Amino acid sequence: MELKYNPSTKNDSASFYVERKKKPYFGVHWHYHEEYELLYTIKGQGVRIVGDSMDHFNGNDLVFLGSGLPHLFKNEEKNENVEVDYIVLKFSNHFNGVPIFTLPEFQNIAAFLKNSYRGMVFSNATIERIKPYIKALADAQEEDKMIGLIQVLKIFATENNFQHLSSENFSLKISSKGEDRTQKVIDYISENYTKDITLDDLAAVAYMTTNSFCRYFKNRTGKTAFQFIREFRVNKACQMLINGEKSIGEICFDTGFNSFSSFNRIFKNLKNISASEYKTKYMQLNS
């Protein structure tokens, strides 16, 4: 399943897409497309899946995704009282057929784009430096829009304060064949993570035998199905810990874990700190 550029979302005179959106929730499915994508979350939170990486994200989150890299930003709770505010930018190597990044003046930008195939998440220092340009780009018109894009990419091209998201070889595992099955399985997990999920359940969603499904899912995501489910549950737990409305014990069972000891063990294995330490650390950083 390849998500093509949607011409209905941009002005006919525009050569790339940028928009600031305010919505009640994130609901993007697992997908990929040929365009590069920048997503700057100003306000909102959820689970971010990029290639074979998975993490909780909060407001003031900036990621850049290379061409063809599968991703998902998900917060399936549709709460009309909780607003998500973000800026999304999509562009390709060719602008109305013109490959401008092949020009020698743009060699640093071209190198940055080549390095983005694993996805990047940027530091708070970088975000503070670049966010005025991203916000201005979302409001720009005509030639200022192209100038703004180059300004943003110029900053990225000189920035080293980032972390790659997906593993080195994940992009080698991606093909368009059968990706609709992957989306259906991930959507099923995101809608049912609070319940017991079996291999038989997931294989049925994919219309495969359990053995075939296990090989298929590992090849597509780089994880076993149960690794994926555990990571999804832990990152939902991170979201709930930050919200601070429930105790850790309640969060444990509300995210589909059957015992408090297994929740603590898996959480610490994935996040390198306990759930209580995670909550304390977040409160200290945001006090």
Beta strands, then each sheet from edge to edge (+ up, - down):
strand 1: 17-23
strand 2: 36-43
strand 3: 46-50
strand 4: 53-57
strand 5: 61-65
strand 6: 71-74
strand 7: 84-91
strand 8: 120-122
strand 9: 162-164
sheet 1: 1+ 7- 2+ 5- 8+ 9-
sheet 2: 4+ 3- 6+
end
